[in-house]
Amino acid sequence: MTPDELYEKQHGHPVNYIQCQSSTAHTFGNVTAFIQNWLINLFPENLFKTIHVNSKIAHTQLRSTPNEFLKKTPPMFIIRPRIEWRDNGRFLNGTMLTERQGDLYHRYGGTNLQTFFIDNKRKVSVKYQLNRHVMDFDVILIFNTLMQQINWSNYFLNAVRQEIPFFLETCLESYLSPELLNQLSICSGIPLKDEDGSSAGFIRYMNQNSAFPITYKLQGSTGTEEFYRYYPAKIDTVITNFNTDEGEKVGHIMDRYQITFSIRCEFFGTGFYFLFSDKLKKNSIIVSDDNEMMVPIFTDVLTQDDVDLPVGWKLYASPSCMLEKPDDEVDISSLFNDSIIQAFKFHKERGIPIGEFFRIRVRKQGKILQYGKDYEFNPDTLKVTFKNCNTYYTYKIILMLNIEYINNLVKDVYKLK
């Protein structure tokens, strides 16, 4: 029984709650980045010289003319997302599980909220309303010659099913607003940041009490932090409306041959979050900040190599980031507690390689980057420096620690807890 359900049973009325808007645009951007990455990976690496995602959500069909892209270099990959808000053909349409048909939360257990976070000790919980979303993607592939168009048309038709539904398995992230986390911090008594400015303690607290992993995203040199609920998703997918054109005339010759098709994707998302606590004096509503642009954020799925580690080692953290410039620096110092920082200092002072207790790996939308060539880590500043990387892609920084080694070092040398 969750704290809010126990409170209602004991007091005869529901506990107060805070209703928080989720950022659905983040999830739509998540799915957009995944579909774009999946499609591009169907083709040979580096085939497309120009990749364009229209980050403003459009509710109209993609124009057939490529005139707006004539100055770009073919082959080109262009994708435009559209949201189908009231698609009656979606799974669980018209049911209480995914649509509001009365009070989301009321007495006697008549609720359709899903459990997310439970801390029985501090009597605080977070639940969410399940949604079922539908997105359509209009895709244009542009080539220079008719022969390329014919060859790549045949390639695509043989590479993936057409007009037949199939599932794409991945993980998505639901944005947790700072306002919601601040209220959770107040109700639980666990600070968002400790005295050293580290979020590690709060992240650890959330993961200890959450039904889902909590992921962490850093925003380049600005140091902006974002938290997400990380959940598995099976995207119900179907590719339709495959077509080719007769070419676009540029000057006196035919140029710019198109392949076009549409993709329909259906998946679970989040409506409202509800924070329950007996410390709340009244019900209230908080909202997330709006942003004009829908930013495609790719959710990297952890692999067996990330979790199958030697004895004593553990996956310590795996924050994501997007860069603001090709040679950006990302400060990850907030992820480390004092014991780990002291371990870095101890090894530097004695010239001992930090590989004894620390490993780092960086992926660009699922692909491993090369240390030294694509990025470096500075144990003095606790920053990851990227080298000539693309500001469009999402990067995941995977940190692995030998916890047993660090604990013994701290105990023997620094006498820290």
N, C-alpha and C positions, 0 to 999 in steps of 0.2 A: 504494500500500500504506500503510495507516495505521500509526502508531507501535506499537500493540499487536501488529499482524500481523507487522511487521518484527522486533520483539523475539522473538516466538515462533519465527520462522524462524531467527534467529541463535542462540537459546539452547535450543531444543528443548522449551520449556514456556511456558505463557501468562504474560504479565505480570500482576502483582497489580492488583486493581481495588477500587473502592468502589461498592457497590450502593446506589442511593438511591431511595427511594419517591417517586413523583410524586404531586402533589395532584390526583387525579381530580375531586374536588369543584369545583376551580376551573374545569376544562373543562366539567363539567356546568352550572355556573353561567353559563359563557360561552355555551353552547348555549341555555340557558333565556332569557338576555337577548336573544340574537339572534332566537329564535322569537317572543318577546313583541313585540319591536320590529317584526319583519316582519308579524305579524298586525295590530297596531295601525295600521301604515302602509297596510294594505289599505282602511281606512276613512277618511272625511274627518277632517282634523286637528281635534283637540280635541273629538271626538265623545264620548269616554268621560270622565266626570267623576270616576270612581273606578277606579284600576288596582291590582290586588292580585296579587302573586306569593307563593305559599306557599314560603318559603325553606327550610323543613325538608322534606327529601325524604320523600315519603309513598309507601308501597307498597300502599295501598288505593285503591279508586275514590273519586272526588270525590263527596261527598254531594249528592243532588239538591236538597235544601232550601236556600234562600238565607237562612235565618233568621239565621245568623251575620253576614250582611252587611246586615241590614235598616236599620241606622243609617247606612249609607253612602249616597251620592247616585248615583242612576242617571243616564245609562246607565253600567253597570259592566262592567269587563273583569276576569275572574278566571281565573288559570291555575295549574295544579298539576302539577309534574313527577313522573314515576315512572321508576325505572330497571329495565330488564329485563336482569338479569345473565346469564341463560343462554338467550337467544333463539336457538333452533336455526335460525331462518330468516335469520339475518344473513349478509351477504356474507363469504366466506372462513371460515365456521364450520368448526371442526375441522381447520384447517390449521396448520402450523408457523409460518406468517407472523404470525398474530395470537394464537396460543394456546401456552402452554408444554406441550411434549410430551416434554421431556427437559432436558438441560443447556442453559441459555440461551447459555453461552459455554464452549466446550471446544476441544481441540486440533484441528489439521488443517483449520481453516477451516469446521468444521461448526457454524456459528452463524447465528442468525436475528435478529441485532441490526442496527439501522439506523444509519447514520452521521449524526452531528449536528455534532460539533466536532473539528477536526484541527489540531494545531500540530506539524508535523514537526520544527521547529527545537528546541522545548523537550521533544519526545517525550511529548506528552500528548494524549489524545483522549477524547471523550465519545460514547457510543452509547446507543441507547434501544430498548426493546422495543415493537413496534407492537401496539396493541389495536384491536378493532372494537367500538364501544359502540352500545347501543340505548336510547333514551329515549322514553317516551310522555308526552304532555301532555293532560290533561283541561281543557277550556276551557268556561267559562260566560260568556255575555253576558246581562246583565239589563237590561230596559227597563221603562218605566212603564206602557205601554199595549199592547193587543193589536195595534193598527194599526202601532206601531213594530216589534213583533216580526215581523209579517208582511212589512213592507217591508224590514227589515234581513236577514231570512232569505233573501228573494229576491235581495237585493243580494249576500250572501255566496256563494250558490250560483252566481251568475254571475261573481263576481270571481276564483274560484280553482277548480282541478280537484278533484273529489270522487272518492274511491275509486280514483284513478289515481296511481301513483307518479310523482314528479318530483324533480329536483335543485334545491337551493338552494345557490348558490355564495357562499362567504364566506371569512373567515379566522378561525382560532381561535388561542388562546394556551395553551401548556403551561407551568405554573408551575415555575420553577427555584428550589429551596429555598436559603436562605442557607447551609445546611451544605454543600451541593454546591458552591456558588460559592466558599465559603471554602477548600475543599479544592482547587478548581481554581486559586485564587489562590496557594496554597502550592506546588502542583506546578509551576506555570508561572513563579512569581516575579514576577507582575504584581499589584500591590496592588489590593484592592477600592476603596480610596480613596487619593488622593494626599495630600501634606502639607497641602493646602488643603481637604481634605475632599470633593474632587470625585470623582465616579464616572465622569466622561467618558472617562478613559484606559482604564479596565477595560471599559466598554461598547464603545469603539472596538476594543480588542483582541479581544473576543469576536466582534464583527461581522466583523472581518478574517479570522477563522479558522472561522467557522460556516457550515454549509450552509443555515442559515435565519436570517432577521433576528432580532435580539434586541430586544425591546421593554421599555419601562421604565415602571413605574407608581408614582405618588406618592400617599400617603394623607393628603390634607387637611393640617391644621395640625400633625399629629403628625410629619410628615416621614418616615414609614415608606416604605421603598423596596422594590419588588418587581421581579423580572426574569422575562421570559417568552420561550419559544421560539415565534415567530410563524410559522404555517404555513397554506397554503391548504387549504380543505376543501370537498368537495361533499357536502352533507347529503342523503342519500336520504330523501325525505319522502312521506308519504301521509296524507290527511285522511279519516277514517272516522266512522261513528256519528253523523251529523248528526241532530239531533232538536229538537223544540220541546215546551213543556209547555202546559198549559191555564191557567196563571196561579196565583199564590199569593194567598190571601185574607188581607188585612191589615185588621182591623176588620170592617166590613160591606161592603167593596168588594173587587173583584179587583185585585190590584196585583202588580208584580214578575213580568213575563213573561220566560221564559228561552229562550235558544238554546244548545244544548250540542253539542259535537263533540270528537273525539279526534284527535291528531296523533302519528304514529309517525316518529321520526327516527333515522337510522343514520349513523354517522360514525366516522372514525379518531381514536384517542386514544393516550395514552402509558401504558405499564406502568412498568417500572423504567428509571432512568437508570444507566449504568455509566461511571465515570471510570477510565481506564487511565493508569498512569504507572509508569515504572521507579523512581521515588522512593518508591513505596508499598512498605512492608515486608511487608504481609500483606493478605489480603482482609478487608473489613469491610462493615457495613451501617449506613446512617444513615436516619432517618425524618423526615418533616415533622411540624410541630405540627398537632394536630387542632383543629377548630373546629366547634362544635355546629351553626352555621348555614351553609347553602349560599348564598353571596352571588352574585346574578346580575351578572356583569361583562360589559359589551358590548364586543366587539372592533371598533373602528372600522377600516374598510378605507381605505387611502390612495388618493386619487383622482389623476387626471391633473394637476389644478391644483396638487397638492402637490409634484409632481416635475418638472413642465414649467416651469422657472424661467429667468429671463434669464441670459445669460452671466456667469459669476463667482459666481452664487448657487447655493446647495445646500440641500437639506433637512438641517438639522443634527441635529435630534432631534424625536421625536414621543411624549413620555411621556403615559400616561393617568393619570387620577386620579378618585377618588370623594370627595365632600365630606362633612364631618362636621357642618356647619351651613350654612344658606342663604347667609351672607355670609362664607364661609370664605376663608382665604388659603392658597395653595400655594407653597411655597418651591422654586424651580427653580435655585437658585444652584449646586447640586452638578453641574449639567450644563455649566457654563461653566468654561473654563480661564482662566488669568491673562491671556492676550492679549485675550480677549473682554471680560473685566472692565475691563481698562485702556482698551479702546476705548469702553466706556460712560462711564467717567470723563472721558476726553478730550473727548467730545462734550458732556457736561454742562458742563464748565468753560468751553467756548467757545460754548455756546448753539447747537450744531449739532444738527439733528434726528437721532435714532438711526435713522430710516428709511433713511439712507444705507447702512446695513450690516445692519440687523436688522428682521425682520418677524415678527409673531406672529398666529396664527389659532387659534381654539378652536371645537371642535365638540361638541355634545351628542348623542351617539348618532347621528352622521352628519349632523346639521343645524348649519350655521354660526351661531354666536352673534355678536351685534353688539358691537363694541368700544365701550366707554364706557357702553353701556346694560347689558350683561350681565356684562362683565368689564373689568379694566384691568391693565396691567403697569407695575410700578414699577422703573425701571432702577437706582434707588439701592439698594433692598433685594433686587432680583431675585426679587420675589414677584408672583404673579398673584392678584388680588383678584376674587372672584366676587360678583355682586350679585343677591341674592334668587333663587338657583338651587336646583334640587331635589337633595336629598341622595341620592335613589334612583338617578339616572342616572349613567352613566359619561361623563367628559369627556376629550377628547383635545386636548392642547396641542401645536400644530405650530409649530416654530421654524425660521425660514429665515435664513441668513446669507450675506452677500456675502464669501466667504472671500478672494477676491483683494484686495478693499478692505482687509480687516483685516490681511492679510499685509503689504501695502504700508505701512499706517499703523504697524504695529509695527516694521517695518524702518527706517522713516524717522524716527520720533519716539522710540519707547521702546527701540529696539535689543534687543528680546526675540526669542527664538527661537520 
